[in-house]
Amino acid sequence: MNYQQKCFENCIKQIIEKTGWGDLSTWTHSHFEKLRENIFEKTSINISSRTLKRLFGKEKGDKSYHPQIETKNAFAIYLGYKDWFDYVNSLAIEPRKFRFKPLLGVSGVLVILAIGVYFVFRFFPFNSKKNYVFSFNVEKNSGTIPFVARFNYDISEIDRDSIFIQFGVMKTLFPLSREKKAIYYTYKTCGVFNVILFVQKQPVDTVIVYAYSAGIESLITNTGKYFPARGVCSNGILTIPMSEVLAIGNELNRKEYWTKYSVCKNFNISADSFSIQIRFKGNTLLDELPCPDMKLRWAGENNDHGRVHFVQHGCSQLLDLEFSEKKFKGIDAPFLAFEVNIRDWNTVCYSVKDKKFSIRVNDSVVFENAYQKSIGKLYYFSVSVRDQSMIDYINVVSTAGDTVFYDDFL
């Protein structure tokens, strides 16, 4: 087994420990689906559950198979590292050492060290933003989807070949040309996006783009793909018809998709002092889906965000809650209050004032806490339900009692 294989085996062990799901031998298909979702949510890199099973040794495969660097990067980022190389450099695993007899005297060793130091500083100088002279900005940082954003740049003074831009929708890096001074990107889904300039895989600058929605945007999402869908209002209920799901065809995995409803605009209120209340129902059609869930997410002007997560009874281990810098996971504590019958109607309310928040479910307070880092002005919220879903109403209110968004779909 070579050094890279040892590093990868160690990485697999750390991921197993991070999940907190116990011994790998007890994992089922649903565990790998959830791991795929967790990795994608943190990295925007999709690895199919089948590939995960093969890499974790739960499915037969070619023993000589070596995962692609993108897969390794996803695993490393999921563990909290910048990329695979950052992960490998952090390990205490030592490559095989060879014994040898010294062939040089002290003077010879000093000469080699001096040459080595010269080459390190000549060809591998340390990266730092202050060492680079460049310009980077977005010409118009907001628009209603679909809209094209123009990013202006001048990287002619940067003596590096690996210069990329990431548009925020996915983690994909796009190379920048020295000869050109602008690059364009079409935003098709609404949201607040961090657009990042990379030099030698290191982020050196960022700008924010606001992709506004025209009312409520309805989507079907599936392992990193976004499919615009026709939301239908009938008898005061918003839903995405099954015909929209079937129309996507083979591109959509019927066992791994979400129906999502989003709004992006400047609400002109603080995300640290407001309330949002929704009434929803999961209309799961798949009996083999044991843990249907719902996520309510909101974001501020700099894309700092919060997330409330509800799961089916018995599935609290999969919970993932986030409130600015505060994070809570079901693998660390039994958040049983966030278990509901997703297939029934539920009313959820998140209220926050001066960063102190409470969460109510069906008129009962289930959680209270506080965070420190401000989220800023409210610019975005979304409701996502696994499989089919129905929304009765959405109500967003300022702490002064002013309604800034309301829709009962009548």
C-alpha angles and dihedrals in degrees: 000000000000127000096262091052090052090051091050093049089050089050091053090052091051092050090051089051092046093055093055090211095130130238116003090233090069095052118116133194091274090059091057092046090053091047089051090053093047092050093047093047091055100036107019086228113125119216114177119239088240092057090048090053090052094048091047092049096248093118129043115256144147107302089212091057113128117197118235119259090250089060091049090048090052092052092047094048090047088057091051102264128124095240142324094287091053089051094049091049090054095056126101091213108123123211116236110291122220124207117228139171117245110257098178134061125231093274092053092051091051091052092051091048091051092051090047093052091050093053093046093055094037099051105018108040116174115268118239131153092234090060092061127078111203145122126231131171144138116245095212117012100191141043143138114272130293094041136140119235120202117212116198120204143164114199098157092116095053110099095207134100100208105075118146143166127218114202097204099241092090134002091252114130119220119202118238123222119228091212094057127066102200142039128193133215131184116221109209100170126052125249148095110286133193108215110201133197113213129198116186089348091303120117110237103168142005140195131192125238124194113205103192125206125224095232117312116353114213118205142170110215126196127175095323098325123112122208118189109230136191110249111210126206114207127165091346095310127115115211142150109240120235087239088069090054093048092048091064090065125186094351089076123071102216091208096052111044138107134209108223135190119193141178125191122183140114100277090186092226134101118264086213092062116036142082134233124193128185137173113212144162130199111226096196111182098183115087090194091063099095099175113041112174145181131220128198112194134178133181138198134219094282094041094258104145153176134224135196116196129195125187139186118273111284095024103088091119087075094056119127117184126177133182110174104291093352115094130180126186131192092229089065100047137006103256092184092160089072092060111101137154098268090193091063128069111274131183114212126187127185114191126180133177122180089345094305109117143183133193124212127193118193090343095310122112107233103169140017130180144127140237134205110212113080117238091202126210117359112252107154147024134173139184117210126184125181112246117345121358144181127210120200099184144335121212126183117186134179120230087254088063097253116142109230097174132015134160128166092172095235 
